[in-house]
Amino acid sequence: MSLARLITTSRVRLQLIPNVTASRVQQQRPLSNTIARKAGDSHAHEDHYDTPSGWLWGVKPGEKYENEGWENVWFYGFFGSLAFGLVGYCYKPDTSIQTWALEEARRRLEAEGILEDPDKAR
């Protein structure tokens, strides 16, 4: 097929796979048994907005707030991991270059005899 003929040939004739609309064939996602959702699905344009009631978090005075199922998991997971990280930070080893240099200088001065070994002085 010459280049001039390839340029003038319509795009439809060059397609190897015919164009099938989604209305005729339900398209499935690879490695999944569920149907791929489209923007026109029934839940796509539902109202996600809760109208304001005038009360803080929608709880009227005198009523008891009822926890949702995820709130306790989030609370204990967040603050538990925060406490675990804080304990780990408190007990982490000192790996700064200043500490290493001070220990190395003290070791070398003790080896040369300029500085007395604090363990031998006792």
Salt bridges, closest charged atoms under 4 A:
ASP41 OD2 - ARG37 NH1 3.72
GLU46 OE2 - HIS43 ND1 3.04
GLU103 OE2 - ARG106 NH1 3.93
GLU104 OE2 - ARG107 NH2 2.51
GLU104 OE2 - ARG108 NE 3.02
